[in-house]
């Protein structure tokens, strides 16, 4: 299942910056595991966005619980689940097996 996760900073940017290295380590760890497809900051430094692939919501919640931004209560999360109906041929089928490649 694919999940689009929006992170919104709920603490001052200085607090967020002090945990950026551990947050990046978390992003790298889950990118290498294949759970994080893409991630990056939002314009205006208000938060970030992460596209993830997890077996189910429980796996996603466990992954988010390990993020230092969550551990230190620096962000709120908005999670959107979506079913992929169409994908570019270059987009890996393993992330959206039900989608038609074009």
N, CA, C and O atoms as a GROMACS GRO file, in nm:
protein
  408
    1UNK      N    1   0.085  -0.117   0.000
    1UNK     CA    2   0.000   0.000   0.000
    1UNK      C    3   0.090   0.124   0.000
    1UNK      O    4   0.193   0.127   0.067
    2UNK      N    5   0.049   0.224  -0.076
    2UNK     CA    6   0.123   0.350  -0.077
    2UNK      C    7   0.056   0.451   0.016
    2UNK      O    8  -0.066   0.460   0.024
    3UNK      N    9   0.141   0.526   0.085
    3UNK     CA   10   0.095   0.629   0.177
    3UNK      C   11   0.170   0.758   0.148
    3UNK      O   12   0.291   0.757   0.128
    4UNK      N   13   0.097   0.866   0.144
    4UNK     CA   14   0.156   0.999   0.131
    4UNK      C   15   0.148   1.062   0.268
    4UNK      O   16   0.039   1.078   0.324
    5UNK      N   17   0.263   1.099   0.324
    5UNK     CA   18   0.269   1.152   0.460
    5UNK      C   19   0.318   1.296   0.456
    5UNK      O   20   0.425   1.324   0.402
    6UNK      N   21   0.239   1.386   0.512
    6UNK     CA   22   0.277   1.527   0.524
    6UNK      C   23   0.318   1.551   0.669
    6UNK      O   24   0.240   1.524   0.762
    7UNK      N   25   0.438   1.601   0.688
    7UNK     CA   26   0.487   1.638   0.821
    7UNK      C   27   0.476   1.789   0.834
    7UNK      O   28   0.521   1.863   0.747
    8UNK      N   29   0.416   1.835   0.943
    8UNK     CA   30   0.404   1.978   0.969
    8UNK      C   31   0.476   2.008   1.100
    8UNK      O   32   0.448   1.948   1.204
    9UNK      N   33   0.569   2.103   1.093
    9UNK     CA   34   0.642   2.140   1.214
    9UNK      C   35   0.548   2.202   1.315
    9UNK      O   36   0.468   2.289   1.281
   10UNK      N   37   0.557   2.157   1.440
   10UNK     CA   38   0.474   2.213   1.547
   10UNK      C   39   0.560   2.278   1.655
   10UNK      O   40   0.510   2.323   1.758
   11UNK      N   41   0.690   2.280   1.631
   11UNK     CA   42   0.785   2.344   1.723
   11UNK      C   43   0.869   2.443   1.642
   11UNK      O   44   0.870   2.437   1.520
   12UNK      N   45   0.940   2.534   1.709
   12UNK     CA   46   1.024   2.631   1.636
   12UNK      C   47   1.128   2.560   1.548
   12UNK      O   48   1.174   2.451   1.580
   13UNK      N   49   1.162   2.624   1.437
   13UNK     CA   50   1.255   2.565   1.341
   13UNK      C   51   1.390   2.531   1.406
   13UNK      O   52   1.456   2.436   1.363
   14UNK      N   53   1.429   2.605   1.505
   14UNK     CA   54   1.555   2.577   1.574
   14UNK      C   55   1.550   2.440   1.642
   14UNK      O   56   1.650   2.368   1.642
   15UNK      N   57   1.437   2.406   1.700
   15UNK     CA   58   1.420   2.274   1.761
   15UNK      C   59   1.427   2.164   1.656
   15UNK      O   60   1.490   2.060   1.676
   16UNK      N   61   1.362   2.189   1.543
   16UNK     CA   62   1.362   2.092   1.433
   16UNK      C   63   1.504   2.071   1.381
   16UNK      O   64   1.547   1.957   1.363
   17UNK      N   65   1.576   2.179   1.358
   17UNK     CA   66   1.711   2.169   1.303
   17UNK      C   67   1.805   2.089   1.393
   17UNK      O   68   1.896   2.022   1.343
   18UNK      N   69   1.783   2.094   1.522
   18UNK     CA   70   1.871   2.019   1.612
   18UNK      C   71   1.854   1.868   1.600
   18UNK      O   72   1.935   1.792   1.651
   19UNK      N   73   1.748   1.824   1.531
   19UNK     CA   74   1.723   1.681   1.512
   19UNK      C   75   1.727   1.638   1.365
   19UNK      O   76   1.687   1.527   1.332
   20UNK      N   77   1.775   1.728   1.277
   20UNK     CA   78   1.777   1.696   1.135
   20UNK      C   79   1.866   1.576   1.102
   20UNK      O   80   1.829   1.494   1.018
   21UNK      N   81   1.982   1.566   1.165
   21UNK     CA   82   2.073   1.454   1.134
   21UNK      C   83   2.009   1.319   1.167
   21UNK      O   84   2.017   1.226   1.086
   22UNK      N   85   1.946   1.308   1.282
   22UNK     CA   86   1.884   1.180   1.318
   22UNK      C   87   1.761   1.153   1.230
   22UNK      O   88   1.730   1.038   1.200
   23UNK      N   89   1.691   1.258   1.191
   23UNK     CA   90   1.577   1.242   1.099
   23UNK      C   91   1.627   1.193   0.964
   23UNK      O   92   1.566   1.104   0.905
   24UNK      N   93   1.735   1.249   0.914
   24UNK     CA   94   1.793   1.204   0.786
   24UNK      C   95   1.839   1.060   0.795
   24UNK      O   96   1.822   0.983   0.700
   25UNK      N   97   1.897   1.022   0.908
   25UNK     CA   98   1.938   0.883   0.926
   25UNK      C   99   1.817   0.790   0.916
   25UNK      O  100   1.825   0.683   0.856
   26UNK      N  101   1.706   0.830   0.975
   26UNK     CA  102   1.581   0.753   0.968
   26UNK      C  103   1.534   0.744   0.823
   26UNK      O  104   1.495   0.636   0.778
   27UNK      N  105   1.537   0.856   0.751
   27UNK     CA  106   1.497   0.855   0.610
   27UNK      C  107   1.583   0.760   0.529
   27UNK      O  108   1.532   0.684   0.446
   28UNK      N  109   1.713   0.764   0.551
   28UNK     CA  110   1.806   0.677   0.478
   28UNK      C  111   1.780   0.531   0.511
   28UNK      O  112   1.776   0.447   0.422
   29UNK      N  113   1.763   0.501   0.639
   29UNK     CA  114   1.738   0.363   0.681
   29UNK      C  115   1.616   0.304   0.609
   29UNK      O  116   1.623   0.194   0.554
   30UNK      N  117   1.506   0.378   0.611
   30UNK     CA  118   1.383   0.325   0.552
   30UNK      C  119   1.381   0.336   0.400
   30UNK      O  120   1.306   0.264   0.333
   31UNK      N  121   1.462   0.424   0.344
   31UNK     CA  122   1.479   0.427   0.198
   31UNK      C  123   1.553   0.301   0.154
   31UNK      O  124   1.515   0.239   0.054
   32UNK      N  125   1.656   0.264   0.226
   32UNK     CA  126   1.733   0.144   0.192
   32UNK      C  127   1.648   0.017   0.209
   32UNK      O  128   1.668  -0.081   0.136
   33UNK      N  129   1.555   0.019   0.303
   33UNK     CA  130   1.466  -0.095   0.324
   33UNK      C  131   1.356  -0.101   0.217
   33UNK      O  132   1.286  -0.202   0.206
   34UNK      N  133   1.340   0.005   0.140
   34UNK     CA  134   1.238   0.009   0.037
   34UNK      C  135   1.105   0.066   0.081
   34UNK      O  136   1.009   0.064   0.004
   35UNK      N  137   1.097   0.118   0.203
   35UNK     CA  138   0.971   0.175   0.252
   35UNK      C  139   0.952   0.320   0.209
   35UNK      O  140   0.840   0.362   0.181
   36UNK      N  141   1.060   0.396   0.204
   36UNK     CA  142   1.049   0.536   0.162
   36UNK      C  143   1.089   0.544   0.016
   36UNK      O  144   1.199   0.506  -0.023
   37UNK      N  145   0.997   0.596  -0.064
   37UNK     CA  146   1.019   0.608  -0.208
   37UNK      C  147   1.085   0.742  -0.238
   37UNK      O  148   1.187   0.747  -0.306
   38UNK      N  149   1.027   0.850  -0.189
   38UNK     CA  150   1.084   0.985  -0.202
   38UNK      C  151   1.048   1.063  -0.076
   38UNK      O  152   0.949   1.034  -0.010
   39UNK      N  153   1.132   1.162  -0.045
   39UNK     CA  154   1.107   1.246   0.072
   39UNK      C  155   1.176   1.380   0.051
   39UNK      O  156   1.277   1.388  -0.020
   40UNK      N  157   1.122   1.483   0.112
   40UNK     CA  158   1.187   1.613   0.104
   40UNK      C  159   1.109   1.719   0.178
   40UNK      O  160   0.996   1.698   0.221
   41UNK      N  161   1.173   1.835   0.193
   41UNK     CA  162   1.109   1.945   0.266
   41UNK      C  163   1.003   2.014   0.181
   41UNK      O  164   1.009   2.013   0.058
   42UNK      N  165   0.908   2.074   0.250
   42UNK     CA  166   0.807   2.157   0.184
   42UNK      C  167   0.862   2.298   0.168
   42UNK      O  168   0.944   2.343   0.247
   43UNK      N  169   0.814   2.367   0.065
   43UNK     CA  170   0.854   2.506   0.048
   43UNK      C  171   0.811   2.587   0.170
   43UNK      O  172   0.706   2.561   0.229
   44UNK      N  173   0.892   2.682   0.206
   44UNK     CA  174   0.859   2.766   0.320
   44UNK      C  175   0.905   2.710   0.453
   44UNK      O  176   0.881   2.769   0.558
   45UNK      N  177   0.972   2.593   0.449
   45UNK     CA  178   1.025   2.531   0.572
   45UNK      C  179   0.917   2.511   0.677
   45UNK      O  180   0.937   2.541   0.795
   46UNK      N  181   0.803   2.461   0.634
   46UNK     CA  182   0.692   2.436   0.727
   46UNK      C  183   0.679   2.290   0.762
   46UNK      O  184   0.600   2.253   0.849
   47UNK      N  185   0.757   2.205   0.695
   47UNK     CA  186   0.748   2.061   0.718
   47UNK      C  187   0.808   1.986   0.601
   47UNK      O  188   0.899   2.034   0.534
   48UNK      N  189   0.756   1.866   0.579
   48UNK     CA  190   0.808   1.783   0.471
   48UNK      C  191   0.703   1.688   0.419
   48UNK      O  192   0.592   1.680   0.471
   49UNK      N  193   0.740   1.614   0.314
   49UNK     CA  194   0.651   1.516   0.254
   49UNK      C  195   0.729   1.387   0.230
   49UNK      O  196   0.847   1.390   0.194
   50UNK      N  197   0.662   1.274   0.251
   50UNK     CA  198   0.724   1.143   0.232
   50UNK      C  199   0.623   1.053   0.161
   50UNK      O  200   0.508   1.040   0.204
   51UNK      N  201   0.668   0.990   0.053
   51UNK     CA  202   0.588   0.888  -0.014
   51UNK      C  203   0.643   0.754   0.031
   51UNK      O  204   0.762   0.726   0.013
   52UNK      N  205   0.558   0.672   0.090
   52UNK     CA  206   0.603   0.545   0.147
   52UNK      C  207   0.527   0.427   0.087
   52UNK      O  208   0.418   0.440   0.032
   53UNK      N  209   0.591   0.311   0.100
   53UNK     CA  210   0.530   0.184   0.062
   53UNK      C  211   0.542   0.092   0.183
   53UNK      O  212   0.652   0.056   0.224
   54UNK      N  213   0.427   0.053   0.240
   54UNK     CA  214   0.425  -0.035   0.356
   54UNK      C  215   0.318  -0.142   0.335
   54UNK      O  216   0.224  -0.122   0.258
   55UNK      N  217   0.333  -0.254   0.403
   55UNK     CA  218   0.235  -0.361   0.391
   55UNK      C  219   0.096  -0.318   0.437
   55UNK      O  220  -0.005  -0.356   0.379
   56UNK      N  221   0.095  -0.237   0.545
   56UNK     CA  222  -0.033  -0.191   0.600
   56UNK      C  223  -0.007  -0.070   0.688
   56UNK      O  224   0.108  -0.028   0.707
   57UNK      N  225  -0.114  -0.014   0.743
   57UNK     CA  226  -0.103   0.105   0.826
   57UNK      C  227  -0.023   0.079   0.954
   57UNK      O  228   0.046   0.168   1.002
   58UNK      N  229  -0.032  -0.041   1.007
   58UNK     CA  230   0.045  -0.074   1.128
   58UNK      C  231   0.195  -0.065   1.102
   58UNK      O  232   0.269  -0.014   1.185
   59UNK      N  233   0.239  -0.113   0.986
   59UNK     CA  234   0.382  -0.103   0.952
   59UNK      C  235   0.423   0.043   0.937
   59UNK      O  236   0.530   0.082   0.983
   60UNK      N  237   0.338   0.123   0.873
   60UNK     CA  238   0.367   0.266   0.859
   60UNK      C  239   0.375   0.333   0.995
   60UNK      O  240   0.468   0.409   1.022
   61UNK      N  241   0.278   0.306   1.082
   61UNK     CA  242   0.277   0.366   1.215
   61UNK      C  243   0.402   0.330   1.295
   61UNK      O  244   0.458   0.414   1.365
   62UNK      N  245   0.445   0.205   1.284
   62UNK     CA  246   0.568   0.162   1.352
   62UNK      C  247   0.689   0.239   1.297
   62UNK      O  248   0.776   0.281   1.373
   63UNK      N  249   0.693   0.256   1.167
   63UNK     CA  250   0.802   0.329   1.104
   63UNK      C  251   0.803   0.475   1.151
   63UNK      O  252   0.908   0.527   1.188
   64UNK      N  253   0.688   0.540   1.149
   64UNK     CA  254   0.679   0.680   1.192
   64UNK      C  255   0.714   0.696   1.339
   64UNK      O  256   0.772   0.797   1.378
   65UNK      N  257   0.681   0.598   1.420
   65UNK     CA  258   0.711   0.605   1.563
   65UNK      C  259   0.861   0.610   1.589
   65UNK      O  260   0.904   0.658   1.694
   66UNK      N  261   0.941   0.562   1.495
   66UNK     CA  262   1.086   0.559   1.511
   66UNK      C  263   1.156   0.686   1.461
   66UNK      O  264   1.276   0.702   1.482
   67UNK      N  265   1.082   0.774   1.398
   67UNK     CA  266   1.139   0.900   1.348
   67UNK      C  267   1.169   0.992   1.466
   67UNK      O  268   1.084   1.012   1.552
   68UNK      N  269   1.289   1.049   1.469
   68UNK     CA  270   1.326   1.139   1.579
   68UNK      C  271   1.235   1.260   1.586
   68UNK      O  272   1.214   1.316   1.693
   69UNK      N  273   1.180   1.303   1.471
   69UNK     CA  274   1.086   1.415   1.473
   69UNK      C  275   0.961   1.378   1.553
   69UNK      O  276   0.902   1.464   1.619
   70UNK      N  277   0.921   1.253   1.547
   70UNK     CA  278   0.806   1.206   1.624
   70UNK      C  279   0.844   1.186   1.770
   70UNK      O  280   0.772   1.227   1.861
   71UNK      N  281   0.958   1.121   1.792
   71UNK     CA  282   1.005   1.093   1.928
   71UNK      C  283   1.013   1.222   2.011
   71UNK      O  284   0.978   1.222   2.129
   72UNK      N  285   1.060   1.331   1.948
   72UNK     CA  286   1.077   1.458   2.018
   72UNK      C  287   0.958   1.553   1.999
   72UNK      O  288   0.966   1.671   2.033
   73UNK      N  289   0.848   1.501   1.945
   73UNK     CA  290   0.723   1.576   1.929
   73UNK      C  291   0.744   1.708   1.854
   73UNK      O  292   0.701   1.814   1.899
   74UNK      N  293   0.813   1.699   1.739
   74UNK     CA  294   0.844   1.817   1.660
   74UNK      C  295   0.748   1.838   1.544
   74UNK      O  296   0.740   1.947   1.487
   75UNK      N  297   0.674   1.732   1.508
   75UNK     CA  298   0.586   1.738   1.392
   75UNK      C  299   0.452   1.674   1.420
   75UNK      O  300   0.437   1.593   1.513
   76UNK      N  301   0.356   1.711   1.339
   76UNK     CA  302   0.231   1.636   1.332
   76UNK      C  303   0.230   1.570   1.195
   76UNK      O  304   0.292   1.620   1.101
   77UNK      N  305   0.159   1.458   1.184
   77UNK     CA  306   0.154   1.383   1.059
   77UNK      C  307   0.012   1.382   1.004
   77UNK      O  308  -0.084   1.367   1.079
   78UNK      N  309   0.002   1.398   0.874
   78UNK     CA  310  -0.123   1.374   0.804
   78UNK      C  311  -0.094   1.263   0.704
   78UNK      O  312  -0.007   1.278   0.618
   79UNK      N  313  -0.166   1.154   0.715
   79UNK     CA  314  -0.142   1.036   0.630
   79UNK      C  315  -0.259   1.018   0.536
   79UNK      O  316  -0.375   1.016   0.578
   80UNK      N  317  -0.226   1.003   0.408
   80UNK     CA  318  -0.326   0.974   0.306
   80UNK      C  319  -0.290   0.842   0.240
   80UNK      O  320  -0.177   0.825   0.193
   81UNK      N  321  -0.383   0.750   0.237
   81UNK     CA  322  -0.365   0.622   0.171
   81UNK      C  323  -0.424   0.633   0.032
   81UNK      O  324  -0.532   0.690   0.014
   82UNK      N  325  -0.354   0.578  -0.067
   82UNK     CA  326  -0.414   0.580  -0.199
   82UNK      C  327  -0.382   0.455  -0.277
   82UNK      O  328  -0.278   0.392  -0.258
   83UNK      N  329  -0.474   0.421  -0.364
   83UNK     CA  330  -0.458   0.307  -0.453
   83UNK      C  331  -0.410   0.359  -0.587
   83UNK      O  332  -0.469   0.451  -0.643
   84UNK      N  333  -0.305   0.302  -0.636
   84UNK     CA  334  -0.247   0.347  -0.762
   84UNK      C  335  -0.313   0.271  -0.877
   84UNK      O  336  -0.305   0.148  -0.884
   85UNK      N  337  -0.377   0.345  -0.966
   85UNK     CA  338  -0.443   0.283  -1.080
   85UNK      C  339  -0.356   0.289  -1.205
   85UNK      O  340  -0.368   0.204  -1.293
   86UNK      N  341  -0.268   0.389  -1.212
   86UNK     CA  342  -0.186   0.411  -1.330
   86UNK      C  343  -0.046   0.451  -1.284
   86UNK      O  344  -0.032   0.530  -1.190
   87UNK      N  345   0.055   0.398  -1.348
   87UNK     CA  346   0.193   0.433  -1.313
   87UNK      C  347   0.276   0.443  -1.439
   87UNK      O  348   0.248   0.376  -1.539
   88UNK      N  349   0.379   0.527  -1.434
   88UNK     CA  350   0.474   0.533  -1.544
   88UNK      C  351   0.546   0.398  -1.550
   88UNK      O  352   0.569   0.336  -1.447
   89UNK      N  353   0.581   0.355  -1.668
   89UNK     CA  354   0.648   0.226  -1.682
   89UNK      C  355   0.775   0.219  -1.599
   89UNK      O  356   0.813   0.112  -1.550
   90UNK      N  357   0.842   0.332  -1.583
   90UNK     CA  358   0.967   0.336  -1.506
   90UNK      C  359   0.946   0.323  -1.355
   90UNK      O  360   1.040   0.294  -1.282
   91UNK      N  361   0.823   0.346  -1.309
   91UNK     CA  362   0.793   0.334  -1.166
   91UNK      C  363   0.788   0.186  -1.131
   91UNK      O  364   0.714   0.110  -1.194
   92UNK      N  365   0.865   0.142  -1.031
   92UNK     CA  366   0.872  -0.002  -1.000
   92UNK      C  367   0.736  -0.065  -0.971
   92UNK      O  368   0.658  -0.015  -0.889
   93UNK      N  369   0.709  -0.175  -1.038
   93UNK     CA  370   0.583  -0.247  -1.019
   93UNK      C  371   0.567  -0.298  -0.877
   93UNK      O  372   0.455  -0.313  -0.830
   94UNK      N  373   0.678  -0.324  -0.808
   94UNK     CA  374   0.668  -0.373  -0.670
   94UNK      C  375   0.603  -0.273  -0.576
   94UNK      O  376   0.549  -0.312  -0.472
   95UNK      N  377   0.608  -0.144  -0.608
   95UNK     CA  378   0.546  -0.042  -0.524
   95UNK      C  379   0.399  -0.022  -0.558
   95UNK      O  380   0.323   0.030  -0.476
   96UNK      N  381   0.359  -0.062  -0.678
   96UNK     CA  382   0.220  -0.045  -0.719
   96UNK      C  383   0.181  -0.156  -0.814
   96UNK      O  384   0.155  -0.133  -0.932
   97UNK      N  385   0.176  -0.280  -0.762
   97UNK     CA  386   0.152  -0.396  -0.850
   97UNK      C  387   0.016  -0.395  -0.918
   97UNK      O  388   0.000  -0.455  -1.024
   98UNK      N  389  -0.081  -0.328  -0.860
   98UNK     CA  390  -0.215  -0.327  -0.917
   98UNK      C  391  -0.231  -0.221  -1.026
   98UNK      O  392  -0.333  -0.218  -1.096
   99UNK      N  393  -0.132  -0.134  -1.041
   99UNK     CA  394  -0.142  -0.022  -1.135
   99UNK      C  395  -0.106  -0.065  -1.277
   99UNK      O  396  -0.020  -0.150  -1.299
  100UNK      N  397  -0.174  -0.004  -1.370
  100UNK     CA  398  -0.145  -0.028  -1.511
  100UNK      C  399  -0.024   0.056  -1.551
  100UNK      O  400  -0.023   0.177  -1.528
  101UNK      N  401   0.076  -0.007  -1.609
  101UNK     CA  402   0.195   0.064  -1.656
  101UNK      C  403   0.170   0.122  -1.793
  101UNK      O  404   0.117   0.055  -1.882
  102UNK      N  405   0.208   0.248  -1.811
  102UNK     CA  406   0.194   0.313  -1.942
  102UNK      C  407   0.325   0.376  -1.985
  102UNK      O  408   0.333   0.436  -2.092
   0.00000   0.00000   0.00000
